Amino acid sequence: MRLILTTVLILTSYYISGAQSRNTISKIYKDSIDRFNSRSNEFIKNVSHLDSVKFLSNKAIQYSKKEGYDKGEIIALTNLASAHYYEGKIDSAIYFTNNALSISKKHKLDSLTSIVSNTLGVFYRHSGQFGMAMEAHYTSLSIEEKSLNQHGLWRVLVNLTALYDQIGDYQKSLKFGLKSIVAADTIKSRLMRSFVNVGIAYLNLKQYSNSTSYTKKALTLSENLGNTSIKLTCIINLAEAYFQMNQIDSARTFSKLAYNLSETSNKNSRIFSLINSSLIFLHDKKYDSAIMLLTKAKSLVLETKDKNSFVNILTNLSKAYSGKLNFKLAYQYADSARLLTAELKNEDVIKAINNSISSYEVVKKENEVQRIEAEKRITEIELAAQKKVIFNLIVFSIVVVLAILVLLYLLKRIKKADKVIRETNEMLQTKNEIIEMANAELTEKTMRNQLNPHFIFNCLNTLHYLLLKNNSEDAQLYLSKFSYLLRRILESTDRPSVSVAEEIEIIQIYVKLESLRFDDSINLLIDTESFDPEDVYIPPLLTQPILENAIHHGLSPKIGEKNIFIRFTLENNNLKCSITDNGVGRGQKKADTFGSKRDSKGVKLTATRLASFNQHIKEHAIVTTDLLDENNKPCGTRVELELTV
């Protein structure tokens, strides 16, 4: 209500004071805009009253545009972006910040350009657009280095430290963290944050002595400044460092302290302290205490959805139950941790591809800027030539011939410049094509590297299953065949394709290995028609995910004879492969356990790989058919693949 009343009073003053000068009216608006922005900043610092921030910022933007107050509009747009960011609307935050950046660059307001660009980099980092974040931070860094503004320079260096830490480049994170210490310039609050970041970088690099040294400095400053959040972070990092150095007594002391302080802290800090304390109990073989803490941490992680912490909790629970000789639960937790780790690796692959795309966009943008600058230079040359010709024709009519010669010379330079630009554009186009080819190759290699560990992990699980059954004879046979199979797989890891004959050999060994789990009850028949399997090449391990689904979800629950029939046919350079099983069918398979995606991940990956091979085939590359008997009941599944060779 107070905000609305203030706005009404301002507008009323505007109309009443019509006889006053324009400068007085502008001052009234400027003061009002500054008050709106100042009040918005107070709300943003406390992350409160975000609706009020939006209202005040929109009013400030409206008045700033009307009065031509660029600084007020830039600050208001940045405040509006921050409000959207704290509401979780990162795309909107990026949009408004880019608008503010355009205005500051247009009017060459370097100090505001640095602040806005640095803020934009933070938003890009939290949205996973690391290439754009890096470009924004380096733009801000170049401005601050020229202006010798220590505060602004420190602010950018701290954000670059966090950016490189997030993308896993710990050496560069350490480099910028050490620079931020110099830029902090003895100011304790800045030194405290810089010391923490450097301590984390050294911890990630496993340089524990340096890590504890800088973390203790940050701890001392946090205690002097009364910053409990940074203090808890330091204590947790010290506990982890001492544990890694096997100084258990020191680790135990800091773990207890972190556990007590985290009771009144945020959920993430509480989770880290619980995990650290559980490691001490595991070391002391106090498994029940470790399980109790990990169970608490697990309930908190389900709220924060922090998958990395969840993997640590599941792994430690597996160790605790293994220590209690409860191998069933230990295996279940270890298997869940493995599946979640595989899922995180998939997310890392997608993130790496996105980073590659972001880097490509940065290069593309730089090329576009170069092209625009070249066109601008040509335009300037043309204008200069025209002015010179006109001037010579009017003032020096007696030197017409000389003016024509000058014009011809300039036209020759323009043509030469056009030729250079064409050659530059052709070179840039070639570079872009190379980048696109490299990205396509990276995508295919990433999918192959993702499939190999997925396949190998499944084989290891089968070996583990036989060992748990104490079937040493089958386990020895299985291990012998598995070692041979593993060697064949590793031989084809870096090859884009293998012959159908090699694929068939791997299929036979794999099915034989899986058959050991079912008392050799799986019958395999493979048929190739009208072509030599040695002469036809396909992507390696193409059929394995389909066979895995057929065995684990079709034949595993079936009672009685288990059959798999595979047929390869070649027609007009199109290789077709059908895989038929007499299992229970898809409609009868059991529901997945928590976190499992076994029945779809490998097949989806195979479909993606086929898509890159089958660009000219319009129909679906994978077709699945449910087979029914004479009583219209499920009696198996047929999966058909098609690819160009």
VOMAR-179049 format. One line per 8 residues: number of its first residue (from 0); their letters; for each residue x, y, z of C-alpha. Coordinates in Angstrom, 1 decimal. Example, Ala and Ser with C-alpha at 12.3 -4.5 7.8 and 13.67 -1.06 7.14 Angstrom:
2
0 = AS = 12.3 -4.5 7.8 ~ 13.7 -1.1 7.1
END
This chain:
645
0 = MRLILTTV = 0.0 0.0 0.0 ~ 2.9 2.4 0.8 ~ 4.4 1.7 -2.6 ~ 1.2 2.6 -4.4 ~ 0.8 5.8 -2.3 ~ 4.4 6.8 -3.1 ~ 3.8 6.3 -6.8 ~ 0.5 8.3 -6.8
8 = LILTSYYI = 2.2 11.2 -5.0 ~ 5.1 11.3 -7.5 ~ 2.6 11.4 -10.5 ~ 0.5 14.1 -8.8 ~ 3.6 16.2 -8.2 ~ 4.5 15.8 -11.8 ~ 1.2 17.3 -13.1 ~ 1.0 20.0 -10.4
16 = SGAQSRNT = 4.5 21.4 -11.0 ~ 3.8 22.0 -14.7 ~ 5.1 25.5 -14.4 ~ 8.5 24.3 -13.1 ~ 11.5 23.7 -15.2 ~ 12.2 20.4 -17.0 ~ 15.4 20.0 -14.9 ~ 13.4 20.0 -11.6
24 = ISKIYKDS = 11.0 17.4 -13.0 ~ 13.8 15.1 -14.0 ~ 15.4 15.4 -10.6 ~ 12.1 14.3 -9.0 ~ 11.9 11.2 -11.2 ~ 15.6 10.5 -10.7 ~ 15.3 10.6 -6.9 ~ 12.2 8.3 -7.1
32 = IDRFNSRS = 13.9 5.8 -9.3 ~ 17.0 5.7 -7.0 ~ 14.7 5.1 -4.0 ~ 12.9 2.3 -5.9 ~ 16.2 0.6 -6.8 ~ 17.6 1.1 -3.3 ~ 14.6 -0.5 -1.7 ~ 14.7 -3.4 -4.2
40 = NEFIKNVS = 18.4 -4.0 -3.3 ~ 17.5 -4.3 0.4 ~ 14.8 -6.9 -0.4 ~ 17.2 -8.9 -2.7 ~ 20.0 -9.0 -0.1 ~ 17.6 -10.7 2.3 ~ 15.8 -12.7 -0.5 ~ 12.5 -11.4 0.6
48 = HLDSVKFL = 9.4 -9.6 -0.8 ~ 10.2 -10.6 -4.3 ~ 6.8 -9.4 -5.6 ~ 7.6 -6.0 -4.2 ~ 11.0 -6.1 -6.0 ~ 9.2 -6.8 -9.3 ~ 6.7 -3.9 -8.7 ~ 9.4 -1.4 -7.8
56 = SNKAIQYS = 11.8 -2.5 -10.6 ~ 9.1 -2.3 -13.3 ~ 8.1 1.3 -12.1 ~ 11.8 2.3 -12.1 ~ 12.2 0.9 -15.7 ~ 9.1 2.8 -16.8 ~ 10.3 6.1 -15.4 ~ 13.9 5.6 -16.5
64 = KKEGYDKG = 12.9 5.1 -20.1 ~ 10.6 8.2 -20.0 ~ 13.4 10.4 -18.6 ~ 16.3 8.8 -20.4 ~ 18.0 7.7 -17.1 ~ 20.1 4.8 -18.4 ~ 21.8 4.0 -15.1 ~ 18.4 3.7 -13.3
72 = EIIALTNL = 17.1 1.4 -16.0 ~ 20.1 -0.8 -15.9 ~ 20.0 -1.2 -12.1 ~ 16.2 -1.8 -12.2 ~ 16.6 -4.5 -14.9 ~ 19.3 -6.2 -12.9 ~ 17.2 -6.2 -9.7 ~ 14.2 -7.6 -11.7
80 = ASAHYYEG = 16.5 -10.4 -13.0 ~ 17.7 -11.2 -9.5 ~ 14.0 -11.5 -8.3 ~ 13.3 -14.0 -11.1 ~ 16.5 -15.9 -10.3 ~ 15.6 -16.4 -6.6 ~ 12.2 -17.7 -7.8 ~ 14.0 -20.3 -9.8
88 = KIDSAIYF = 13.2 -18.7 -13.2 ~ 16.8 -18.6 -14.6 ~ 15.8 -18.1 -18.2 ~ 13.9 -15.0 -17.3 ~ 16.8 -13.8 -15.2 ~ 19.1 -14.2 -18.2 ~ 16.7 -12.4 -20.4 ~ 16.5 -9.2 -18.2
96 = TNNALSIS = 20.2 -9.2 -17.5 ~ 21.0 -9.3 -21.2 ~ 18.7 -6.3 -21.7 ~ 20.6 -4.4 -19.0 ~ 23.9 -5.4 -20.6 ~ 22.8 -4.1 -24.0 ~ 22.0 -0.7 -22.6 ~ 25.2 -0.4 -20.6
104 = KKHKLDSL = 27.3 -1.4 -23.6 ~ 25.4 1.0 -25.9 ~ 26.1 3.9 -23.7 ~ 29.7 2.7 -22.8 ~ 29.0 2.5 -19.1 ~ 32.0 0.3 -18.3 ~ 31.6 0.0 -14.5 ~ 27.9 -1.1 -14.9
112 = TSIVSNTL = 28.8 -3.3 -17.9 ~ 31.3 -5.2 -15.6 ~ 28.8 -5.7 -12.8 ~ 25.9 -6.8 -15.1 ~ 28.2 -9.1 -17.2 ~ 29.5 -10.7 -14.0 ~ 26.0 -11.3 -12.8 ~ 25.0 -12.7 -16.1
120 = GVFYRHSG = 27.9 -15.2 -15.9 ~ 26.5 -16.4 -12.5 ~ 23.1 -17.0 -14.1 ~ 24.6 -18.8 -17.0 ~ 26.7 -21.0 -14.7 ~ 23.6 -22.1 -12.7 ~ 21.7 -22.9 -15.9 ~ 24.6 -25.2 -17.1
128 = QFGMAMEA = 25.7 -22.9 -20.0 ~ 29.3 -22.9 -19.0 ~ 30.7 -21.5 -22.3 ~ 28.4 -18.5 -22.1 ~ 29.2 -18.0 -18.4 ~ 32.9 -18.0 -19.1 ~ 32.5 -15.4 -21.9 ~ 30.5 -13.1 -19.6
136 = HYTSLSIE = 33.0 -13.4 -16.7 ~ 36.0 -12.7 -18.9 ~ 34.2 -9.7 -20.3 ~ 33.9 -8.4 -16.8 ~ 37.5 -9.4 -15.9 ~ 38.9 -7.4 -18.8 ~ 37.1 -4.2 -17.7 ~ 38.1 -4.6 -14.0
144 = EKSLNQHG = 41.8 -5.2 -14.9 ~ 41.9 -2.0 -17.0 ~ 40.1 0.1 -14.3 ~ 42.2 -1.4 -11.4 ~ 39.1 -1.7 -9.3 ~ 40.1 -4.2 -6.6 ~ 36.6 -4.9 -5.4 ~ 35.2 -5.5 -8.8
152 = LWRVLVNL = 38.3 -7.6 -9.7 ~ 37.9 -9.7 -6.6 ~ 34.2 -10.3 -7.3 ~ 34.9 -11.6 -10.8 ~ 37.8 -13.8 -9.7 ~ 35.7 -15.4 -7.0 ~ 33.0 -16.3 -9.6 ~ 35.7 -17.7 -12.0
160 = TALYDQIG = 37.0 -19.8 -9.2 ~ 33.5 -21.3 -8.6 ~ 32.9 -21.8 -12.4 ~ 36.1 -23.8 -12.9 ~ 35.4 -25.8 -9.7 ~ 32.0 -26.7 -11.1 ~ 33.3 -27.9 -14.4 ~ 36.0 -29.9 -12.7
168 = DYQKSLKF = 39.1 -27.9 -13.8 ~ 40.6 -27.6 -10.3 ~ 43.9 -26.3 -11.5 ~ 42.3 -23.2 -13.0 ~ 40.0 -22.9 -10.0 ~ 43.1 -22.8 -7.8 ~ 44.8 -20.3 -10.1 ~ 41.9 -17.8 -9.9
176 = GLKSIVAA = 41.3 -18.5 -6.2 ~ 44.9 -17.4 -5.4 ~ 44.5 -14.3 -7.6 ~ 41.3 -13.4 -5.6 ~ 43.4 -13.5 -2.4 ~ 45.6 -10.8 -3.8 ~ 42.6 -8.8 -5.0 ~ 40.9 -9.1 -1.6
184 = DTIKSRLM = 43.4 -6.5 -0.3 ~ 43.4 -7.4 3.4 ~ 39.6 -7.0 3.7 ~ 38.7 -9.8 6.0 ~ 35.2 -10.7 4.6 ~ 36.7 -11.1 1.1 ~ 39.8 -12.9 2.4 ~ 37.6 -15.4 4.2
192 = RSFVNVGI = 35.7 -16.4 1.0 ~ 38.9 -16.6 -1.0 ~ 40.6 -18.8 1.6 ~ 37.6 -21.1 1.6 ~ 37.7 -21.4 -2.2 ~ 41.4 -22.1 -2.3 ~ 41.1 -24.7 0.4 ~ 38.4 -26.5 -1.6
200 = AYLNLKQY = 40.5 -26.4 -4.8 ~ 43.5 -27.9 -2.9 ~ 41.1 -30.5 -1.4 ~ 39.9 -31.5 -4.9 ~ 43.5 -31.7 -6.1 ~ 44.3 -34.0 -3.1 ~ 46.9 -31.6 -1.7 ~ 45.6 -31.9 1.8
208 = SNSTSYTK = 48.3 -30.0 3.7 ~ 47.7 -26.9 1.6 ~ 44.0 -27.4 1.9 ~ 44.0 -27.5 5.7 ~ 46.3 -24.5 5.9 ~ 44.0 -22.2 3.9 ~ 40.8 -23.7 5.4 ~ 42.1 -22.9 8.9
216 = KALTLSEN = 42.8 -19.3 7.9 ~ 39.2 -19.1 6.7 ~ 38.0 -20.7 9.9 ~ 39.8 -18.1 12.0 ~ 38.3 -15.2 10.0 ~ 34.8 -16.7 10.1 ~ 35.0 -16.9 13.9 ~ 36.2 -13.3 14.2
224 = LGNTSIKL = 33.4 -12.1 11.8 ~ 30.7 -14.3 13.3 ~ 29.9 -16.0 10.0 ~ 28.5 -19.4 11.1 ~ 27.8 -20.6 7.5 ~ 31.4 -20.2 6.4 ~ 32.6 -21.6 9.7 ~ 30.6 -24.8 9.2
232 = TCIINLAE = 31.9 -25.2 5.7 ~ 35.5 -24.9 6.9 ~ 34.9 -27.5 9.6 ~ 33.3 -30.0 7.2 ~ 36.2 -29.5 4.7 ~ 38.8 -30.0 7.5 ~ 37.1 -33.2 8.7 ~ 37.2 -34.6 5.1
240 = AYFQMNQI = 40.9 -33.6 4.6 ~ 42.0 -35.2 7.8 ~ 40.1 -38.3 7.1 ~ 41.7 -38.5 3.6 ~ 45.1 -38.1 5.3 ~ 44.2 -40.9 7.7 ~ 44.5 -38.6 10.7 ~ 41.4 -40.1 12.3
248 = DSARTFSK = 41.6 -38.4 15.7 ~ 41.6 -34.9 14.1 ~ 38.9 -36.0 11.6 ~ 36.8 -37.3 14.5 ~ 37.1 -34.0 16.4 ~ 36.1 -31.8 13.4 ~ 33.3 -34.3 12.5 ~ 31.7 -34.0 15.9
256 = LAYNLSET = 32.0 -30.2 15.8 ~ 30.4 -30.1 12.4 ~ 27.6 -32.5 13.5 ~ 26.7 -30.2 16.4 ~ 26.8 -27.0 14.4 ~ 24.9 -28.4 11.4 ~ 21.8 -29.0 13.6 ~ 20.8 -25.3 13.1
264 = SNKNSRIF = 22.2 -25.0 9.5 ~ 20.8 -25.6 6.0 ~ 20.0 -29.0 4.7 ~ 23.1 -29.3 2.5 ~ 25.5 -28.6 5.3 ~ 23.6 -31.0 7.5 ~ 23.9 -33.8 4.9 ~ 27.7 -33.3 4.5
272 = SLINSSLI = 28.3 -33.3 8.3 ~ 26.2 -36.6 8.6 ~ 28.2 -38.3 5.8 ~ 31.5 -37.2 7.3 ~ 30.5 -38.4 10.8 ~ 29.4 -41.8 9.3 ~ 32.9 -42.3 7.8 ~ 34.4 -42.0 11.3
280 = FLHDKKYD = 32.0 -44.6 12.6 ~ 32.7 -46.9 9.6 ~ 36.4 -46.6 10.4 ~ 35.8 -47.4 14.0 ~ 33.6 -50.4 12.9 ~ 30.5 -48.9 14.7 ~ 28.2 -49.9 12.0 ~ 24.9 -49.3 13.7
288 = SAIMLLTK = 25.9 -45.7 14.5 ~ 27.0 -45.2 10.9 ~ 23.7 -46.6 9.6 ~ 21.7 -44.3 11.9 ~ 23.5 -41.2 10.6 ~ 23.3 -42.3 6.9 ~ 19.6 -42.9 7.2 ~ 19.1 -39.4 8.5
296 = AKSLVLET = 21.2 -38.0 5.6 ~ 19.2 -40.1 3.2 ~ 15.9 -38.6 4.3 ~ 17.4 -35.1 3.8 ~ 18.8 -35.9 0.4 ~ 15.4 -37.0 -0.8 ~ 14.3 -33.4 -0.1 ~ 17.3 -31.7 -1.7
304 = KDKNSFVN = 17.5 -34.1 -4.7 ~ 21.4 -34.0 -4.5 ~ 22.3 -37.1 -6.5 ~ 26.0 -37.0 -5.8 ~ 25.4 -37.0 -2.0 ~ 22.9 -39.8 -2.5 ~ 25.5 -42.0 -4.2 ~ 27.9 -41.4 -1.3
312 = ILTNLSKA = 25.1 -42.3 1.2 ~ 24.2 -45.5 -0.7 ~ 27.9 -46.5 -1.0 ~ 28.5 -46.0 2.7 ~ 25.3 -47.9 3.6 ~ 26.6 -50.8 1.5 ~ 29.9 -50.8 3.5 ~ 28.1 -50.6 6.8
320 = YSGKLNFK = 25.8 -53.5 6.1 ~ 28.8 -55.5 4.7 ~ 30.5 -54.9 8.0 ~ 27.4 -56.3 9.8 ~ 27.7 -59.3 7.4 ~ 24.3 -58.5 6.0 ~ 25.4 -59.1 2.4 ~ 21.9 -59.0 0.9
328 = LAYQYADS = 21.3 -55.4 1.9 ~ 24.9 -54.5 1.2 ~ 24.5 -55.8 -2.4 ~ 21.2 -53.9 -2.8 ~ 22.7 -50.6 -1.7 ~ 25.8 -51.1 -3.8 ~ 23.7 -52.0 -6.9 ~ 21.5 -48.8 -6.3
336 = ARLLTAEL = 24.7 -46.7 -6.0 ~ 26.1 -48.2 -9.2 ~ 22.9 -47.5 -11.2 ~ 22.7 -43.9 -9.9 ~ 26.4 -43.4 -10.7 ~ 25.7 -44.6 -14.3 ~ 22.8 -42.1 -14.5 ~ 25.1 -39.3 -13.3
344 = KNEDVIKA = 27.7 -40.3 -15.9 ~ 25.0 -40.0 -18.5 ~ 24.2 -36.5 -17.3 ~ 27.9 -35.6 -17.4 ~ 28.1 -36.8 -21.0 ~ 25.1 -34.5 -21.9 ~ 26.7 -31.7 -20.0 ~ 30.0 -32.2 -21.9
352 = INNSISSY = 28.1 -32.1 -25.2 ~ 26.3 -29.0 -24.1 ~ 29.6 -27.4 -23.2 ~ 30.9 -28.2 -26.7 ~ 27.9 -26.6 -28.3 ~ 28.3 -23.5 -26.0 ~ 31.9 -23.2 -27.1 ~ 30.9 -23.5 -30.7
360 = EVVKKENE = 28.4 -20.7 -30.2 ~ 31.1 -18.5 -28.7 ~ 33.4 -19.1 -31.7 ~ 30.5 -18.5 -34.1 ~ 29.6 -15.2 -32.3 ~ 33.3 -14.1 -32.5 ~ 33.3 -14.9 -36.2 ~ 30.1 -12.9 -36.7
368 = VQRIEAEK = 31.6 -9.9 -34.9 ~ 34.7 -10.1 -37.1 ~ 32.5 -10.1 -40.2 ~ 30.5 -7.1 -39.0 ~ 33.7 -5.2 -38.2 ~ 35.0 -6.0 -41.7 ~ 31.8 -4.7 -43.3 ~ 32.0 -1.6 -41.2
376 = RITEIELA = 35.5 -0.9 -42.4 ~ 34.4 -1.3 -46.0 ~ 31.5 1.1 -45.4 ~ 33.8 3.6 -43.9 ~ 36.2 3.4 -46.8 ~ 33.2 3.8 -49.3 ~ 31.9 6.9 -47.4 ~ 35.4 8.4 -47.3
384 = AQKKVIFN = 35.8 7.8 -51.0 ~ 32.4 9.4 -51.8 ~ 33.1 12.5 -49.7 ~ 36.6 12.9 -51.2 ~ 35.2 12.7 -54.7 ~ 32.4 15.2 -54.1 ~ 34.8 17.6 -52.4 ~ 37.3 17.4 -55.2
392 = LIVFSIVV = 34.5 17.9 -57.9 ~ 33.1 21.0 -56.2 ~ 36.3 22.7 -54.9 ~ 38.9 21.5 -57.3 ~ 37.2 21.1 -60.7 ~ 40.5 21.5 -62.5 ~ 41.8 18.3 -61.1 ~ 38.9 16.0 -62.3
400 = VLAILVLL = 41.3 13.5 -63.9 ~ 43.2 13.2 -60.6 ~ 39.9 12.7 -58.7 ~ 38.9 9.9 -61.1 ~ 42.3 8.1 -60.6 ~ 41.8 8.3 -56.8 ~ 38.3 6.9 -57.2 ~ 39.5 4.0 -59.3
408 = YLLKRIKK = 42.3 3.3 -56.8 ~ 39.8 3.2 -54.0 ~ 37.4 0.9 -55.9 ~ 40.3 -1.4 -56.5 ~ 41.0 -1.5 -52.8 ~ 37.3 -2.2 -52.1 ~ 37.3 -5.2 -54.6 ~ 40.4 -6.5 -52.9
416 = ADKVIRET = 38.8 -6.2 -49.5 ~ 35.7 -8.0 -50.9 ~ 37.9 -10.8 -52.1 ~ 39.6 -11.0 -48.7 ~ 36.2 -11.1 -47.0 ~ 34.9 -13.9 -49.3 ~ 38.0 -15.9 -48.6 ~ 37.6 -15.3 -44.9
424 = NEMLQTKN = 34.0 -16.4 -45.0 ~ 34.9 -19.5 -46.9 ~ 37.6 -20.3 -44.3 ~ 35.1 -19.7 -41.4 ~ 32.6 -21.9 -43.1 ~ 35.2 -24.7 -43.4 ~ 36.0 -24.3 -39.7 ~ 32.3 -24.5 -38.8
432 = EIIEMANA = 32.0 -27.7 -40.9 ~ 35.0 -29.2 -39.1 ~ 33.5 -28.3 -35.7 ~ 30.2 -29.9 -36.7 ~ 32.0 -33.1 -37.9 ~ 34.0 -33.2 -34.6 ~ 30.8 -32.8 -32.6 ~ 29.2 -35.7 -34.5
440 = ELTEKTMR = 32.2 -37.9 -34.0 ~ 32.3 -36.9 -30.3 ~ 28.6 -37.9 -29.9 ~ 29.1 -41.3 -31.5 ~ 32.3 -42.0 -29.5 ~ 30.5 -40.9 -26.3 ~ 27.7 -43.3 -27.0 ~ 30.1 -46.2 -27.6
448 = NQLNPHFI = 32.1 -45.4 -24.5 ~ 28.8 -45.3 -22.5 ~ 27.6 -48.6 -23.8 ~ 30.8 -50.6 -23.1 ~ 30.9 -50.0 -19.3 ~ 27.1 -50.6 -19.2 ~ 27.6 -54.0 -20.8 ~ 30.7 -54.9 -18.7
456 = FNCLNTLH = 28.9 -54.0 -15.4 ~ 26.0 -56.3 -16.3 ~ 28.5 -59.2 -16.9 ~ 30.2 -58.5 -13.6 ~ 26.8 -58.6 -11.9 ~ 26.2 -62.1 -13.3 ~ 29.6 -63.2 -12.1 ~ 28.8 -61.8 -8.7
464 = YLLLKNNS = 25.5 -63.7 -8.7 ~ 27.3 -67.0 -9.3 ~ 29.8 -66.3 -6.5 ~ 27.0 -65.5 -4.1 ~ 25.5 -68.9 -4.9 ~ 28.9 -70.5 -4.0 ~ 28.9 -72.1 -7.5 ~ 32.7 -72.0 -7.9
472 = EDAQLYLS = 32.8 -74.3 -10.9 ~ 30.4 -72.3 -13.0 ~ 32.0 -69.1 -11.7 ~ 35.4 -70.3 -13.0 ~ 33.9 -71.2 -16.4 ~ 32.1 -67.9 -16.5 ~ 35.3 -66.0 -15.6 ~ 37.3 -67.7 -18.4
480 = KFSYLLRR = 34.7 -66.9 -21.0 ~ 34.1 -63.5 -19.7 ~ 37.9 -62.6 -19.9 ~ 37.9 -63.8 -23.5 ~ 34.7 -61.7 -24.2 ~ 36.2 -58.7 -22.5 ~ 39.3 -58.9 -24.6 ~ 37.2 -59.0 -27.8
488 = ILESTDRP = 35.2 -56.0 -26.6 ~ 38.3 -54.0 -25.7 ~ 39.8 -54.8 -29.1 ~ 36.8 -53.1 -30.8 ~ 36.4 -50.2 -28.4 ~ 38.1 -47.6 -30.7 ~ 36.8 -49.1 -33.9 ~ 33.7 -47.5 -35.4
496 = SVSVAEEI = 32.5 -50.9 -36.8 ~ 33.0 -54.6 -36.6 ~ 32.0 -57.4 -39.0 ~ 28.8 -59.3 -38.6 ~ 30.9 -62.4 -38.0 ~ 32.6 -60.7 -35.0 ~ 29.2 -59.5 -33.7 ~ 27.9 -63.1 -33.9
504 = EIIQIYVK = 30.9 -64.4 -32.0 ~ 30.3 -61.9 -29.2 ~ 26.6 -62.7 -29.2 ~ 27.3 -66.4 -28.8 ~ 29.7 -65.9 -25.9 ~ 27.4 -63.4 -24.2 ~ 24.4 -65.7 -24.4 ~ 26.5 -68.6 -23.2
512 = LESLRFDD = 27.5 -66.6 -20.2 ~ 24.0 -65.6 -19.4 ~ 22.8 -69.2 -19.9 ~ 25.0 -70.3 -17.0 ~ 22.6 -68.5 -14.7 ~ 19.7 -70.7 -15.9 ~ 21.4 -74.1 -15.9 ~ 22.4 -73.8 -19.6
520 = SINLLIDT = 18.7 -73.7 -20.6 ~ 18.9 -70.9 -23.2 ~ 19.0 -72.2 -26.8 ~ 20.5 -69.8 -29.4 ~ 20.0 -70.1 -33.2 ~ 21.7 -67.6 -35.6 ~ 20.9 -67.5 -39.3 ~ 22.6 -65.3 -42.0
528 = ESFDPEDV = 21.0 -65.3 -45.5 ~ 22.5 -64.4 -48.9 ~ 25.6 -62.7 -47.7 ~ 29.0 -63.4 -46.1 ~ 29.1 -62.1 -42.5 ~ 32.8 -61.4 -42.8 ~ 32.2 -58.8 -45.5 ~ 29.4 -56.7 -43.8
536 = YIPPLLTQ = 30.3 -54.2 -41.0 ~ 28.0 -52.8 -38.3 ~ 28.5 -50.7 -35.1 ~ 30.0 -52.8 -32.3 ~ 27.7 -54.2 -29.6 ~ 24.6 -53.2 -31.6 ~ 22.5 -56.2 -30.6 ~ 23.7 -56.7 -27.0
544 = PILENAIH = 21.1 -54.4 -25.3 ~ 18.3 -56.1 -27.2 ~ 19.6 -59.5 -26.1 ~ 20.0 -58.3 -22.6 ~ 16.3 -57.2 -22.5 ~ 15.2 -60.6 -24.1 ~ 17.1 -62.6 -21.4 ~ 16.5 -60.5 -18.3
552 = HGLSPKIG = 12.9 -59.5 -18.9 ~ 11.6 -62.2 -21.3 ~ 13.3 -65.5 -20.6 ~ 14.4 -65.0 -16.9 ~ 10.8 -65.3 -15.5 ~ 9.9 -68.0 -18.0 ~ 9.6 -71.7 -16.8 ~ 10.6 -74.3 -19.4
560 = EKNIFIRF = 12.5 -74.1 -22.6 ~ 14.1 -70.8 -23.4 ~ 14.9 -70.0 -27.1 ~ 16.4 -67.1 -28.9 ~ 16.4 -66.9 -32.7 ~ 18.5 -64.2 -34.6 ~ 18.3 -63.7 -38.3 ~ 20.5 -61.3 -40.4
568 = TLENNNLK = 19.4 -60.4 -44.0 ~ 20.9 -58.0 -46.5 ~ 18.8 -56.3 -49.1 ~ 20.0 -53.3 -51.3 ~ 22.7 -52.3 -48.8 ~ 20.2 -52.4 -45.9 ~ 21.0 -54.9 -43.2 ~ 18.0 -56.2 -41.3
576 = CSITDNGV = 18.3 -58.0 -38.0 ~ 15.4 -59.7 -36.1 ~ 15.8 -61.0 -32.6 ~ 12.9 -63.3 -31.4 ~ 12.5 -64.9 -28.0 ~ 9.8 -67.2 -26.6 ~ 9.7 -65.4 -23.2 ~ 6.8 -64.0 -21.2
584 = GRGQKKAD = 6.4 -60.9 -23.3 ~ 6.6 -57.3 -22.3 ~ 3.2 -57.3 -20.7 ~ 4.3 -59.8 -18.0 ~ 7.6 -58.3 -16.9 ~ 8.0 -57.3 -13.3 ~ 8.1 -53.7 -12.1 ~ 11.5 -52.1 -11.8
592 = TFGSKRDS = 13.2 -51.7 -8.5 ~ 14.0 -48.2 -7.1 ~ 16.1 -46.2 -9.5 ~ 16.4 -48.9 -12.2 ~ 16.3 -48.2 -15.9 ~ 17.7 -51.4 -17.2 ~ 14.9 -52.2 -19.6 ~ 15.1 -49.0 -21.6
600 = KGVKLTAT = 18.5 -47.3 -21.3 ~ 20.5 -49.7 -23.6 ~ 17.6 -49.9 -26.2 ~ 17.4 -46.1 -26.3 ~ 21.1 -45.8 -26.8 ~ 20.9 -48.4 -29.6 ~ 18.1 -46.3 -31.2 ~ 20.2 -43.2 -31.0
608 = RLASFNQH = 23.2 -44.9 -32.6 ~ 21.0 -46.3 -35.4 ~ 19.6 -42.8 -36.1 ~ 23.1 -41.5 -36.9 ~ 23.6 -44.4 -39.4 ~ 20.1 -44.3 -40.9 ~ 19.6 -40.7 -41.9 ~ 18.0 -41.7 -45.2
616 = IKEHAIVT = 15.6 -44.3 -43.7 ~ 12.4 -42.5 -42.8 ~ 10.8 -45.4 -41.0 ~ 11.6 -46.3 -37.4 ~ 15.0 -48.1 -37.1 ~ 13.8 -50.3 -34.2 ~ 10.4 -52.1 -34.3 ~ 9.2 -54.2 -31.4
624 = TDLLDENN = 6.4 -56.7 -31.9 ~ 4.6 -58.6 -29.1 ~ 4.0 -62.3 -30.1 ~ 0.7 -64.0 -29.2 ~ -0.3 -67.7 -29.3 ~ -3.5 -69.2 -30.5 ~ -5.2 -68.2 -27.3 ~ -4.2 -64.6 -27.7
632 = KPCGTRVE = -1.7 -64.8 -24.8 ~ 1.9 -63.4 -24.8 ~ 4.4 -66.0 -26.1 ~ 7.4 -63.9 -26.8 ~ 8.8 -60.7 -28.3 ~ 10.4 -59.9 -31.7 ~ 12.7 -56.8 -32.1 ~ 13.7 -55.8 -35.7
640 = LELTV = 16.6 -53.5 -36.5 ~ 17.5 -51.9 -39.8 ~ 20.7 -50.0 -40.8 ~ 22.7 -49.0 -43.9 ~ 25.9 -50.8 -44.5
END
